Amino acid sequence: MRRAEIRTTHDSPERVANALRPDNTDEMTTRVEDDAVVTTVERDTTGGLQATVDDYVVNLRVAAQLANNDTRSNHE
């Protein structure tokens, strides 16, 4: 089993983690530790681990950008 742990710090770690969790596969866990989002990925192969981590990093970038933006509802 191959394993990677990705730890990133954020002003709003809960918002980032909540945005990431729906995209997690069965081989992934995401948790918040203080101001950090910590995601652990376990895969059987190095190639599978690399592909999953690559996808996660793209999702993380989007989640972090959205968490830092003020949101406004366009519903009345």
mmCIF file of the N, C-alpha and C atoms, coordinates in Angstrom:
data_MODEL
# 
_entry.id   MODEL 
# 
loop_
_atom_site.group_PDB 
_atom_site.id 
_atom_site.type_symbol 
_atom_site.label_atom_id 
_atom_site.label_alt_id 
_atom_site.label_comp_id 
_atom_site.label_asym_id 
_atom_site.label_entity_id 
_atom_site.label_seq_id 
_atom_site.pdbx_PDB_ins_code 
_atom_site.Cartn_x 
_atom_site.Cartn_y 
_atom_site.Cartn_z 
_atom_site.occupancy 
_atom_site.B_iso_or_equiv 
_atom_site.pdbx_formal_charge 
_atom_site.auth_seq_id 
_atom_site.auth_comp_id 
_atom_site.auth_asym_id 
_atom_site.auth_atom_id 
_atom_site.pdbx_PDB_model_num 
ATOM 1   N N  . MET A 1 1  ? 0.855   -1.186 0.000   1.00 0.00 ? 1  MET A N  1 
ATOM 2   C CA . MET A 1 1  ? 0.000   0.000  0.000   1.00 0.00 ? 1  MET A CA 1 
ATOM 3   C C  . MET A 1 1  ? 0.894   1.240  0.000   1.00 0.00 ? 1  MET A C  1 
ATOM 4   N N  . ARG A 1 2  ? 0.578   2.175  -0.871  1.00 0.00 ? 2  ARG A N  1 
ATOM 5   C CA . ARG A 1 2  ? 1.287   3.457  -0.948  1.00 0.00 ? 2  ARG A CA 1 
ATOM 6   C C  . ARG A 1 2  ? 0.447   4.497  -0.215  1.00 0.00 ? 2  ARG A C  1 
ATOM 7   N N  . ARG A 1 3  ? 1.133   5.455  0.434   1.00 0.00 ? 3  ARG A N  1 
ATOM 8   C CA . ARG A 1 3  ? 0.406   6.438  1.245   1.00 0.00 ? 3  ARG A CA 1 
ATOM 9   C C  . ARG A 1 3  ? 1.027   7.822  1.089   1.00 0.00 ? 3  ARG A C  1 
ATOM 10  N N  . ALA A 1 4  ? 0.161   8.842  1.045   1.00 0.00 ? 4  ALA A N  1 
ATOM 11  C CA . ALA A 1 4  ? 0.605   10.238 1.033   1.00 0.00 ? 4  ALA A CA 1 
ATOM 12  C C  . ALA A 1 4  ? -0.261  11.018 2.007   1.00 0.00 ? 4  ALA A C  1 
ATOM 13  N N  . GLU A 1 5  ? 0.357   11.972 2.704   1.00 0.00 ? 5  GLU A N  1 
ATOM 14  C CA . GLU A 1 5  ? -0.385  12.880 3.576   1.00 0.00 ? 5  GLU A CA 1 
ATOM 15  C C  . GLU A 1 5  ? -0.102  14.292 3.091   1.00 0.00 ? 5  GLU A C  1 
ATOM 16  N N  . ILE A 1 6  ? -1.164  15.024 2.797   1.00 0.00 ? 6  ILE A N  1 
ATOM 17  C CA . ILE A 1 6  ? -1.050  16.399 2.321   1.00 0.00 ? 6  ILE A CA 1 
ATOM 18  C C  . ILE A 1 6  ? -1.591  17.301 3.415   1.00 0.00 ? 6  ILE A C  1 
ATOM 19  N N  . ARG A 1 7  ? -0.762  18.258 3.851   1.00 0.00 ? 7  ARG A N  1 
ATOM 20  C CA . ARG A 1 7  ? -1.126  19.182 4.935   1.00 0.00 ? 7  ARG A CA 1 
ATOM 21  C C  . ARG A 1 7  ? -0.963  20.604 4.413   1.00 0.00 ? 7  ARG A C  1 
ATOM 22  N N  . THR A 1 8  ? -2.050  21.373 4.447   1.00 0.00 ? 8  THR A N  1 
ATOM 23  C CA . THR A 1 8  ? -2.016  22.764 4.005   1.00 0.00 ? 8  THR A CA 1 
ATOM 24  C C  . THR A 1 8  ? -2.712  23.628 5.050   1.00 0.00 ? 8  THR A C  1 
ATOM 25  N N  . THR A 1 9  ? -2.226  24.846 5.224   1.00 0.00 ? 9  THR A N  1 
ATOM 26  C CA . THR A 1 9  ? -2.833  25.745 6.206   1.00 0.00 ? 9  THR A CA 1 
ATOM 27  C C  . THR A 1 9  ? -3.719  26.765 5.491   1.00 0.00 ? 9  THR A C  1 
ATOM 28  N N  . HIS A 1 10 ? -4.797  27.151 6.194   1.00 0.00 ? 10 HIS A N  1 
ATOM 29  C CA . HIS A 1 10 ? -5.798  28.051 5.617   1.00 0.00 ? 10 HIS A CA 1 
ATOM 30  C C  . HIS A 1 10 ? -6.400  28.918 6.712   1.00 0.00 ? 10 HIS A C  1 
ATOM 31  N N  . ASP A 1 11 ? -6.906  30.083 6.312   1.00 0.00 ? 11 ASP A N  1 
ATOM 32  C CA . ASP A 1 11 ? -7.628  30.940 7.249   1.00 0.00 ? 11 ASP A CA 1 
ATOM 33  C C  . ASP A 1 11 ? -8.956  30.311 7.657   1.00 0.00 ? 11 ASP A C  1 
ATOM 34  N N  . SER A 1 12 ? -9.565  29.566 6.751   1.00 0.00 ? 12 SER A N  1 
ATOM 35  C CA . SER A 1 12 ? -10.856 28.909 7.003   1.00 0.00 ? 12 SER A CA 1 
ATOM 36  C C  . SER A 1 12 ? -10.740 27.415 6.696   1.00 0.00 ? 12 SER A C  1 
ATOM 37  N N  . PRO A 1 13 ? -10.011 26.680 7.522   1.00 0.00 ? 13 PRO A N  1 
ATOM 38  C CA . PRO A 1 13 ? -9.765  25.266 7.199   1.00 0.00 ? 13 PRO A CA 1 
ATOM 39  C C  . PRO A 1 13 ? -11.034 24.416 7.135   1.00 0.00 ? 13 PRO A C  1 
ATOM 40  N N  . GLU A 1 14 ? -12.032 24.716 7.966   1.00 0.00 ? 14 GLU A N  1 
ATOM 41  C CA . GLU A 1 14 ? -13.282 23.939 7.926   1.00 0.00 ? 14 GLU A CA 1 
ATOM 42  C C  . GLU A 1 14 ? -13.995 24.115 6.585   1.00 0.00 ? 14 GLU A C  1 
ATOM 43  N N  . ARG A 1 15 ? -14.013 25.349 6.084   1.00 0.00 ? 15 ARG A N  1 
ATOM 44  C CA . ARG A 1 15 ? -14.650 25.599 4.781   1.00 0.00 ? 15 ARG A CA 1 
ATOM 45  C C  . ARG A 1 15 ? -13.942 24.837 3.673   1.00 0.00 ? 15 ARG A C  1 
ATOM 46  N N  . VAL A 1 16 ? -12.616 24.846 3.708   1.00 0.00 ? 16 VAL A N  1 
ATOM 47  C CA . VAL A 1 16 ? -11.844 24.139 2.683   1.00 0.00 ? 16 VAL A CA 1 
ATOM 48  C C  . VAL A 1 16 ? -12.097 22.639 2.785   1.00 0.00 ? 16 VAL A C  1 
ATOM 49  N N  . ALA A 1 17 ? -12.028 22.102 3.992   1.00 0.00 ? 17 ALA A N  1 
ATOM 50  C CA . ALA A 1 17 ? -12.243 20.659 4.184   1.00 0.00 ? 17 ALA A CA 1 
ATOM 51  C C  . ALA A 1 17 ? -13.645 20.250 3.751   1.00 0.00 ? 17 ALA A C  1 
ATOM 52  N N  . ASN A 1 18 ? -14.634 21.055 4.093   1.00 0.00 ? 18 ASN A N  1 
ATOM 53  C CA . ASN A 1 18 ? -16.011 20.734 3.702   1.00 0.00 ? 18 ASN A CA 1 
ATOM 54  C C  . ASN A 1 18 ? -16.189 20.760 2.188   1.00 0.00 ? 18 ASN A C  1 
ATOM 55  N N  . ALA A 1 19 ? -15.465 21.631 1.520   1.00 0.00 ? 19 ALA A N  1 
ATOM 56  C CA . ALA A 1 19 ? -15.538 21.681 0.057   1.00 0.00 ? 19 ALA A CA 1 
ATOM 57  C C  . ALA A 1 19 ? -14.842 20.481 -0.580  1.00 0.00 ? 19 ALA A C  1 
ATOM 58  N N  . LEU A 1 20 ? -13.822 19.960 0.078   1.00 0.00 ? 20 LEU A N  1 
ATOM 59  C CA . LEU A 1 20 ? -13.059 18.833 -0.470  1.00 0.00 ? 20 LEU A CA 1 
ATOM 60  C C  . LEU A 1 20 ? -13.721 17.476 -0.243  1.00 0.00 ? 20 LEU A C  1 
ATOM 61  N N  . ARG A 1 21 ? -14.344 17.298 0.898   1.00 0.00 ? 21 ARG A N  1 
ATOM 62  C CA . ARG A 1 21 ? -14.839 15.967 1.291   1.00 0.00 ? 21 ARG A CA 1 
ATOM 63  C C  . ARG A 1 21 ? -15.759 15.289 0.279   1.00 0.00 ? 21 ARG A C  1 
ATOM 64  N N  . PRO A 1 22 ? -16.662 16.001 -0.395  1.00 0.00 ? 22 PRO A N  1 
ATOM 65  C CA . PRO A 1 22 ? -17.529 15.295 -1.355  1.00 0.00 ? 22 PRO A CA 1 
ATOM 66  C C  . PRO A 1 22 ? -16.762 14.616 -2.492  1.00 0.00 ? 22 PRO A C  1 
ATOM 67  N N  . ASP A 1 23 ? -15.570 15.097 -2.796  1.00 0.00 ? 23 ASP A N  1 
ATOM 68  C CA . ASP A 1 23 ? -14.778 14.506 -3.877  1.00 0.00 ? 23 ASP A CA 1 
ATOM 69  C C  . ASP A 1 23 ? -13.852 13.397 -3.398  1.00 0.00 ? 23 ASP A C  1 
ATOM 70  N N  . ASN A 1 24 ? -13.788 13.168 -2.095  1.00 0.00 ? 24 ASN A N  1 
ATOM 71  C CA . ASN A 1 24 ? -12.923 12.105 -1.581  1.00 0.00 ? 24 ASN A CA 1 
ATOM 72  C C  . ASN A 1 24 ? -13.399 10.743 -2.075  1.00 0.00 ? 24 ASN A C  1 
ATOM 73  N N  . THR A 1 25 ? -12.435 9.887  -2.382  1.00 0.00 ? 25 THR A N  1 
ATOM 74  C CA . THR A 1 25 ? -12.741 8.500  -2.716  1.00 0.00 ? 25 THR A CA 1 
ATOM 75  C C  . THR A 1 25 ? -12.656 7.677  -1.436  1.00 0.00 ? 25 THR A C  1 
ATOM 76  N N  . ASP A 1 26 ? -12.957 6.396  -1.523  1.00 0.00 ? 26 ASP A N  1 
ATOM 77  C CA . ASP A 1 26 ? -12.883 5.524  -0.346  1.00 0.00 ? 26 ASP A CA 1 
ATOM 78  C C  . ASP A 1 26 ? -11.469 5.429  0.211   1.00 0.00 ? 26 ASP A C  1 
ATOM 79  N N  . GLU A 1 27 ? -10.470 5.738  -0.603  1.00 0.00 ? 27 GLU A N  1 
ATOM 80  C CA . GLU A 1 27 ? -9.074  5.648  -0.177  1.00 0.00 ? 27 GLU A CA 1 
ATOM 81  C C  . GLU A 1 27 ? -8.567  6.935  0.457   1.00 0.00 ? 27 GLU A C  1 
ATOM 82  N N  . MET A 1 28 ? -9.452  7.911  0.685   1.00 0.00 ? 28 MET A N  1 
ATOM 83  C CA . MET A 1 28 ? -9.042  9.224  1.182   1.00 0.00 ? 28 MET A CA 1 
ATOM 84  C C  . MET A 1 28 ? -9.788  9.593  2.462   1.00 0.00 ? 28 MET A C  1 
ATOM 85  N N  . THR A 1 29 ? -9.080  10.297 3.350   1.00 0.00 ? 29 THR A N  1 
ATOM 86  C CA . THR A 1 29 ? -9.713  10.910 4.519   1.00 0.00 ? 29 THR A CA 1 
ATOM 87  C C  . THR A 1 29 ? -9.222  12.349 4.616   1.00 0.00 ? 29 THR A C  1 
ATOM 88  N N  . THR A 1 30 ? -10.114 13.242 5.007   1.00 0.00 ? 30 THR A N  1 
ATOM 89  C CA . THR A 1 30 ? -9.767  14.649 5.179   1.00 0.00 ? 30 THR A CA 1 
ATOM 90  C C  . THR A 1 30 ? -10.221 15.080 6.558   1.00 0.00 ? 30 THR A C  1 
ATOM 91  N N  . ARG A 1 31 ? -9.326  15.760 7.268   1.00 0.00 ? 31 ARG A N  1 
ATOM 92  C CA . ARG A 1 31 ? -9.647  16.238 8.615   1.00 0.00 ? 31 ARG A CA 1 
ATOM 93  C C  . ARG A 1 31 ? -9.017  17.622 8.815   1.00 0.00 ? 31 ARG A C  1 
ATOM 94  N N  . VAL A 1 32 ? -9.456  18.304 9.857   1.00 0.00 ? 32 VAL A N  1 
ATOM 95  C CA . VAL A 1 32 ? -8.912  19.611 10.213  1.00 0.00 ? 32 VAL A CA 1 
ATOM 96  C C  . VAL A 1 32 ? -8.133  19.465 11.507  1.00 0.00 ? 32 VAL A C  1 
ATOM 97  N N  . GLU A 1 33 ? -6.917  19.984 11.509  1.00 0.00 ? 33 GLU A N  1 
ATOM 98  C CA . GLU A 1 33 ? -6.077  20.048 12.706  1.00 0.00 ? 33 GLU A CA 1 
ATOM 99  C C  . GLU A 1 33 ? -5.618  21.493 12.862  1.00 0.00 ? 33 GLU A C  1 
ATOM 100 N N  . ASP A 1 34 ? -6.161  22.174 13.857  1.00 0.00 ? 34 ASP A N  1 
ATOM 101 C CA . ASP A 1 34 ? -5.874  23.593 14.075  1.00 0.00 ? 34 ASP A CA 1 
ATOM 102 C C  . ASP A 1 34 ? -6.204  24.376 12.801  1.00 0.00 ? 34 ASP A C  1 
ATOM 103 N N  . ASP A 1 35 ? -5.203  25.032 12.186  1.00 0.00 ? 35 ASP A N  1 
ATOM 104 C CA . ASP A 1 35 ? -5.476  25.806 10.971  1.00 0.00 ? 35 ASP A CA 1 
ATOM 105 C C  . ASP A 1 35 ? -5.119  25.035 9.702   1.00 0.00 ? 35 ASP A C  1 
ATOM 106 N N  . ALA A 1 36 ? -4.947  23.720 9.825   1.00 0.00 ? 36 ALA A N  1 
ATOM 107 C CA . ALA A 1 36 ? -4.528  22.904 8.682   1.00 0.00 ? 36 ALA A CA 1 
ATOM 108 C C  . ALA A 1 36 ? -5.620  21.940 8.231   1.00 0.00 ? 36 ALA A C  1 
ATOM 109 N N  . VAL A 1 37 ? -5.668  21.729 6.927   1.00 0.00 ? 37 VAL A N  1 
ATOM 110 C CA . VAL A 1 37 ? -6.460  20.653 6.336   1.00 0.00 ? 37 VAL A CA 1 
ATOM 111 C C  . VAL A 1 37 ? -5.469  19.532 6.048   1.00 0.00 ? 37 VAL A C  1 
ATOM 112 N N  . VAL A 1 38 ? -5.775  18.344 6.557   1.00 0.00 ? 38 VAL A N  1 
ATOM 113 C CA . VAL A 1 38 ? -4.885  17.194 6.390   1.00 0.00 ? 38 VAL A CA 1 
ATOM 114 C C  . VAL A 1 38 ? -5.657  16.101 5.662   1.00 0.00 ? 38 VAL A C  1 
ATOM 115 N N  . THR A 1 39 ? -5.148  15.720 4.515   1.00 0.00 ? 39 THR A N  1 
ATOM 116 C CA . THR A 1 39 ? -5.774  14.652 3.737   1.00 0.00 ? 39 THR A CA 1 
ATOM 117 C C  . THR A 1 39 ? -4.777  13.517 3.574   1.00 0.00 ? 39 THR A C  1 
ATOM 118 N N  . THR A 1 40 ? -5.235  12.307 3.863   1.00 0.00 ? 40 THR A N  1 
ATOM 119 C CA . THR A 1 40 ? -4.423  11.108 3.696   1.00 0.00 ? 40 THR A CA 1 
ATOM 120 C C  . THR A 1 40 ? -5.003  10.299 2.549   1.00 0.00 ? 40 THR A C  1 
ATOM 121 N N  . VAL A 1 41 ? -4.115  9.871  1.654   1.00 0.00 ? 41 VAL A N  1 
ATOM 122 C CA . VAL A 1 41 ? -4.504  9.073  0.494   1.00 0.00 ? 41 VAL A CA 1 
ATOM 123 C C  . VAL A 1 41 ? -3.734  7.765  0.549   1.00 0.00 ? 41 VAL A C  1 
ATOM 124 N N  . GLU A 1 42 ? -4.429  6.654  0.401   1.00 0.00 ? 42 GLU A N  1 
ATOM 125 C CA . GLU A 1 42 ? -3.790  5.339  0.333   1.00 0.00 ? 42 GLU A CA 1 
ATOM 126 C C  . GLU A 1 42 ? -4.237  4.647  -0.947  1.00 0.00 ? 42 GLU A C  1 
ATOM 127 N N  . ARG A 1 43 ? -3.280  4.181  -1.732  1.00 0.00 ? 43 ARG A N  1 
ATOM 128 C CA . ARG A 1 43 ? -3.577  3.464  -2.968  1.00 0.00 ? 43 ARG A CA 1 
ATOM 129 C C  . ARG A 1 43 ? -2.640  2.268  -3.090  1.00 0.00 ? 43 ARG A C  1 
ATOM 130 N N  . ASP A 1 44 ? -3.045  1.292  -3.863  1.00 0.00 ? 44 ASP A N  1 
ATOM 131 C CA . ASP A 1 44 ? -2.245  0.083  -4.033  1.00 0.00 ? 44 ASP A CA 1 
ATOM 132 C C  . ASP A 1 44 ? -0.991  0.312  -4.866  1.00 0.00 ? 44 ASP A C  1 
ATOM 133 N N  . THR A 1 45 ? -1.061  1.233  -5.827  1.00 0.00 ? 45 THR A N  1 
ATOM 134 C CA . THR A 1 45 ? 0.072   1.436  -6.728  1.00 0.00 ? 45 THR A CA 1 
ATOM 135 C C  . THR A 1 45 ? 0.569   2.872  -6.661  1.00 0.00 ? 45 THR A C  1 
ATOM 136 N N  . THR A 1 46 ? 1.828   3.050  -7.037  1.00 0.00 ? 46 THR A N  1 
ATOM 137 C CA . THR A 1 46 ? 2.402   4.392  -7.080  1.00 0.00 ? 46 THR A CA 1 
ATOM 138 C C  . THR A 1 46 ? 1.683   5.250  -8.112  1.00 0.00 ? 46 THR A C  1 
ATOM 139 N N  . GLY A 1 47 ? 1.364   4.674  -9.267  1.00 0.00 ? 47 GLY A N  1 
ATOM 140 C CA . GLY A 1 47 ? 0.644   5.415  -10.300 1.00 0.00 ? 47 GLY A CA 1 
ATOM 141 C C  . GLY A 1 47 ? -0.729  5.856  -9.839  1.00 0.00 ? 47 GLY A C  1 
ATOM 142 N N  . GLY A 1 48 ? -1.430  4.971  -9.140  1.00 0.00 ? 48 GLY A N  1 
ATOM 143 C CA . GLY A 1 48 ? -2.743  5.316  -8.605  1.00 0.00 ? 48 GLY A CA 1 
ATOM 144 C C  . GLY A 1 48 ? -2.650  6.413  -7.565  1.00 0.00 ? 48 GLY A C  1 
ATOM 145 N N  . LEU A 1 49 ? -1.625  6.344  -6.716  1.00 0.00 ? 49 LEU A N  1 
ATOM 146 C CA . LEU A 1 49 ? -1.412  7.371  -5.699  1.00 0.00 ? 49 LEU A CA 1 
ATOM 147 C C  . LEU A 1 49 ? -1.131  8.713  -6.366  1.00 0.00 ? 49 LEU A C  1 
ATOM 148 N N  . GLN A 1 50 ? -0.274  8.713  -7.370  1.00 0.00 ? 50 GLN A N  1 
ATOM 149 C CA . GLN A 1 50 ? 0.055   9.951  -8.068  1.00 0.00 ? 50 GLN A CA 1 
ATOM 150 C C  . GLN A 1 50 ? -1.181  10.565 -8.722  1.00 0.00 ? 50 GLN A C  1 
ATOM 151 N N  . ALA A 1 51 ? -1.981  9.750  -9.377  1.00 0.00 ? 51 ALA A N  1 
ATOM 152 C CA . ALA A 1 51 ? -3.183  10.256 -10.047 1.00 0.00 ? 51 ALA A CA 1 
ATOM 153 C C  . ALA A 1 51 ? -4.164  10.850 -9.043  1.00 0.00 ? 51 ALA A C  1 
ATOM 154 N N  . THR A 1 52 ? -4.351  10.177 -7.913  1.00 0.00 ? 52 THR A N  1 
ATOM 155 C CA . THR A 1 52 ? -5.285  10.660 -6.898  1.00 0.00 ? 52 THR A CA 1 
ATOM 156 C C  . THR A 1 52 ? -4.786  11.953 -6.272  1.00 0.00 ? 52 THR A C  1 
ATOM 157 N N  . VAL A 1 53 ? -3.492  12.025 -5.968  1.00 0.00 ? 53 VAL A N  1 
ATOM 158 C CA . VAL A 1 53 ? -2.926  13.244 -5.387  1.00 0.00 ? 53 VAL A CA 1 
ATOM 159 C C  . VAL A 1 53 ? -3.007  14.395 -6.390  1.00 0.00 ? 53 VAL A C  1 
ATOM 160 N N  . ASP A 1 54 ? -2.734  14.130 -7.656  1.00 0.00 ? 54 ASP A N  1 
ATOM 161 C CA . ASP A 1 54 ? -2.858  15.179 -8.679  1.00 0.00 ? 54 ASP A CA 1 
ATOM 162 C C  . ASP A 1 54 ? -4.278  15.741 -8.719  1.00 0.00 ? 54 ASP A C  1 
ATOM 163 N N  . ASP A 1 55 ? -5.274  14.865 -8.727  1.00 0.00 ? 55 ASP A N  1 
ATOM 164 C CA . ASP A 1 55 ? -6.674  15.311 -8.722  1.00 0.00 ? 55 ASP A CA 1 
ATOM 165 C C  . ASP A 1 55 ? -6.985  16.111 -7.463  1.00 0.00 ? 55 ASP A C  1 
ATOM 166 N N  . TYR A 1 56 ? -6.492  15.639 -6.326  1.00 0.00 ? 56 TYR A N  1 
ATOM 167 C CA . TYR A 1 56 ? -6.738  16.310 -5.051  1.00 0.00 ? 56 TYR A CA 1 
ATOM 168 C C  . TYR A 1 56 ? -6.169  17.731 -5.070  1.00 0.00 ? 56 TYR A C  1 
ATOM 169 N N  . VAL A 1 57 ? -4.963  17.893 -5.591  1.00 0.00 ? 57 VAL A N  1 
ATOM 170 C CA . VAL A 1 57 ? -4.330  19.214 -5.601  1.00 0.00 ? 57 VAL A CA 1 
ATOM 171 C C  . VAL A 1 57 ? -5.150  20.205 -6.434  1.00 0.00 ? 57 VAL A C  1 
ATOM 172 N N  . VAL A 1 58 ? -5.690  19.759 -7.548  1.00 0.00 ? 58 VAL A N  1 
ATOM 173 C CA . VAL A 1 58 ? -6.558  20.627 -8.354  1.00 0.00 ? 58 VAL A CA 1 
ATOM 174 C C  . VAL A 1 58 ? -7.798  21.016 -7.543  1.00 0.00 ? 58 VAL A C  1 
ATOM 175 N N  . ASN A 1 59 ? -8.432  20.035 -6.902  1.00 0.00 ? 59 ASN A N  1 
ATOM 176 C CA . ASN A 1 59 ? -9.617  20.311 -6.078  1.00 0.00 ? 59 ASN A CA 1 
ATOM 177 C C  . ASN A 1 59 ? -9.273  21.230 -4.914  1.00 0.00 ? 59 ASN A C  1 
ATOM 178 N N  . LEU A 1 60 ? -8.117  21.027 -4.312  1.00 0.00 ? 60 LEU A N  1 
ATOM 179 C CA . LEU A 1 60 ? -7.678  21.852 -3.189  1.00 0.00 ? 60 LEU A CA 1 
ATOM 180 C C  . LEU A 1 60 ? -7.511  23.303 -3.616  1.00 0.00 ? 60 LEU A C  1 
ATOM 181 N N  . ARG A 1 61 ? -6.913  23.515 -4.757  1.00 0.00 ? 61 ARG A N  1 
ATOM 182 C CA . ARG A 1 61 ? -6.704  24.884 -5.245  1.00 0.00 ? 61 ARG A CA 1 
ATOM 183 C C  . ARG A 1 61 ? -8.045  25.607 -5.403  1.00 0.00 ? 61 ARG A C  1 
ATOM 184 N N  . VAL A 1 62 ? -9.014  24.947 -5.994  1.00 0.00 ? 62 VAL A N  1 
ATOM 185 C CA . VAL A 1 62 ? -10.336 25.550 -6.187  1.00 0.00 ? 62 VAL A CA 1 
ATOM 186 C C  . VAL A 1 62 ? -11.016 25.787 -4.841  1.00 0.00 ? 62 VAL A C  1 
ATOM 187 N N  . ALA A 1 63 ? -10.973 24.801 -3.956  1.00 0.00 ? 63 ALA A N  1 
ATOM 188 C CA . ALA A 1 63 ? -11.610 24.935 -2.639  1.00 0.00 ? 63 ALA A CA 1 
ATOM 189 C C  . ALA A 1 63 ? -11.002 26.085 -1.848  1.00 0.00 ? 63 ALA A C  1 
ATOM 190 N N  . ALA A 1 64 ? -9.691  26.224 -1.898  1.00 0.00 ? 64 ALA A N  1 
ATOM 191 C CA . ALA A 1 64 ? -9.023  27.301 -1.166  1.00 0.00 ? 64 ALA A CA 1 
ATOM 192 C C  . ALA A 1 64 ? -9.407  28.664 -1.736  1.00 0.00 ? 64 ALA A C  1 
ATOM 193 N N  . GLN A 1 65 ? -9.489  28.767 -3.056  1.00 0.00 ? 65 GLN A N  1 
ATOM 194 C CA . GLN A 1 65 ? -9.892  30.036 -3.668  1.00 0.00 ? 65 GLN A CA 1 
ATOM 195 C C  . GLN A 1 65 ? -11.318 30.399 -3.279  1.00 0.00 ? 65 GLN A C  1 
ATOM 196 N N  . LEU A 1 66 ? -12.211 29.430 -3.315  1.00 0.00 ? 66 LEU A N  1 
ATOM 197 C CA . LEU A 1 66 ? -13.607 29.693 -2.958  1.00 0.00 ? 66 LEU A CA 1 
ATOM 198 C C  . LEU A 1 66 ? -13.755 30.031 -1.483  1.00 0.00 ? 66 LEU A C  1 
ATOM 199 N N  . ALA A 1 67 ? -12.992 29.390 -0.631  1.00 0.00 ? 67 ALA A N  1 
ATOM 200 C CA . ALA A 1 67 ? -13.083 29.642 0.808   1.00 0.00 ? 67 ALA A CA 1 
ATOM 201 C C  . ALA A 1 67 ? -12.628 31.049 1.155   1.00 0.00 ? 67 ALA A C  1 
ATOM 202 N N  . ASN A 1 68 ? -11.761 31.618 0.337   1.00 0.00 ? 68 ASN A N  1 
ATOM 203 C CA . ASN A 1 68 ? -11.248 32.959 0.602   1.00 0.00 ? 68 ASN A CA 1 
ATOM 204 C C  . ASN A 1 68 ? -12.107 34.057 -0.003  1.00 0.00 ? 68 ASN A C  1 
ATOM 205 N N  . ASN A 1 69 ? -13.109 33.685 -0.788  1.00 0.00 ? 69 ASN A N  1 
ATOM 206 C CA . ASN A 1 69 ? -13.998 34.673 -1.405  1.00 0.00 ? 69 ASN A CA 1 
ATOM 207 C C  . ASN A 1 69 ? -15.261 34.827 -0.575  1.00 0.00 ? 69 ASN A C  1 
ATOM 208 N N  . ASP A 1 70 ? -15.731 36.065 -0.486  1.00 0.00 ? 70 ASP A N  1 
ATOM 209 C CA . ASP A 1 70 ? -17.037 36.284 0.129   1.00 0.00 ? 70 ASP A CA 1 
ATOM 210 C C  . ASP A 1 70 ? -18.091 35.714 -0.808  1.00 0.00 ? 70 ASP A C  1 
ATOM 211 N N  . THR A 1 71 ? -19.072 35.068 -0.249  1.00 0.00 ? 71 THR A N  1 
ATOM 212 C CA . THR A 1 71 ? -20.137 34.518 -1.086  1.00 0.00 ? 71 THR A CA 1 
ATOM 213 C C  . THR A 1 71 ? -21.405 35.323 -0.880  1.00 0.00 ? 71 THR A C  1 
ATOM 214 N N  . ARG A 1 72 ? -22.113 35.505 -1.968  1.00 0.00 ? 72 ARG A N  1 
ATOM 215 C CA . ARG A 1 72 ? -23.382 36.213 -1.921  1.00 0.00 ? 72 ARG A CA 1 
ATOM 216 C C  . ARG A 1 72 ? -24.419 35.351 -2.605  1.00 0.00 ? 72 ARG A C  1 
ATOM 217 N N  . SER A 1 73 ? -25.580 35.311 -2.048  1.00 0.00 ? 73 SER A N  1 
ATOM 218 C CA . SER A 1 73 ? -26.669 34.570 -2.664  1.00 0.00 ? 73 SER A CA 1 
ATOM 219 C C  . SER A 1 73 ? -27.303 35.419 -3.751  1.00 0.00 ? 73 SER A C  1 
ATOM 220 N N  . ASN A 1 74 ? -27.638 34.782 -4.864  1.00 0.00 ? 74 ASN A N  1 
ATOM 221 C CA . ASN A 1 74 ? -28.365 35.509 -5.894  1.00 0.00 ? 74 ASN A CA 1 
ATOM 222 C C  . ASN A 1 74 ? -29.842 35.135 -5.872  1.00 0.00 ? 74 ASN A C  1 
ATOM 223 N N  . HIS A 1 75 ? -30.252 34.480 -4.797  1.00 0.00 ? 75 HIS A N  1 
ATOM 224 C CA . HIS A 1 75 ? -31.655 34.104 -4.620  1.00 0.00 ? 75 HIS A CA 1 
ATOM 225 C C  . HIS A 1 75 ? -32.358 35.170 -3.791  1.00 0.00 ? 75 HIS A C  1 
ATOM 226 N N  . GLU A 1 76 ? -33.570 35.452 -4.155  1.00 0.00 ? 76 GLU A N  1 
ATOM 227 C CA . GLU A 1 76 ? -34.323 36.458 -3.401  1.00 0.00 ? 76 GLU A CA 1 
ATOM 228 C C  . GLU A 1 76 ? -35.266 35.817 -2.441  1.00 0.00 ? 76 GLU A C  1 
# 
